[in-house]
Amino acid sequence: MTDHHLDLRGVACPMNYVKTKLFLDKLPTATTIEVMLDQGEPVESVTSSLAAEGHQIVENKQQPEGYFIVTIRKV
């Protein structure tokens, strides 16, 4: 179950990571969010940066429309 949703389609790097990070910072540990990201650099940079910080990437699934839904659990 996902607690929050964040639509960052159309947001350029590195702002998509910054917005995701700021959103996560406001939430308690173990909260799960779904972030919608454009394919390519946005999804790659956000997932790798958050994983490097220790957050869990639960799922990273491409949608038929071309964007990705990334499920992240804050640790």
RACOR-V287028 format. One record per residue. N is the residue number from 0. RES is the residue in one letter. SS is DSSP state (H for helix, E for strand, L for the rest). OMEGA is omega in whole degrees, 0 to 359 (NA if undefined). D_LAST is the distance of its C-alpha to the last C-alpha in whole Angstrom. Layout:
N:RES:SS:OMEGA:D_LAST
N:RES:SS:OMEGA:D_LAST
//
This chain:
0:M:L:181:16
1:T:L:182:15
2:D:L:185:14
3:H:E:178:15
4:H:E:181:17
5:L:E:181:18
6:D:E:180:21
7:L:L:176:21
8:R:L:180:24
9:G:L:179:27
10:V:L:184:25
11:A:L:174:25
12:C:L:0:23
13:P:L:184:22
14:M:H:179:21
15:N:H:176:19
16:Y:H:181:17
17:V:H:180:17
18:K:H:178:17
19:T:H:180:14
20:K:H:179:12
21:L:H:178:14
22:F:H:179:13
23:L:H:182:10
24:D:H:181:10
25:K:L:188:13
26:L:L:177:10
27:P:L:177:9
28:T:L:179:5
29:A:L:174:6
30:T:L:179:8
31:T:E:177:10
32:I:E:171:12
33:E:E:180:15
34:V:E:176:16
35:M:E:184:20
36:L:E:174:21
37:D:L:179:24
38:Q:L:179:25
39:G:L:185:25
40:E:H:180:24
41:P:H:182:21
42:V:H:181:19
43:E:H:184:20
44:S:H:181:18
45:V:H:182:16
46:T:H:182:14
47:S:H:181:15
48:S:H:180:14
49:L:H:177:10
50:A:H:179:10
51:A:H:177:12
52:E:L:177:9
53:G:L:178:7
54:H:L:182:5
55:Q:E:173:7
56:I:E:185:10
57:V:E:181:12
58:E:E:178:15
59:N:E:190:17
60:K:E:177:21
61:Q:E:179:24
62:Q:L:180:26
63:P:L:181:30
64:E:L:176:30
65:G:L:179:28
66:Y:L:181:25
67:F:E:168:22
68:I:E:181:19
69:V:E:178:16
70:T:E:186:13
71:I:E:174:9
72:R:E:180:6
73:K:L:176:4
74:V:L:NA:0
//
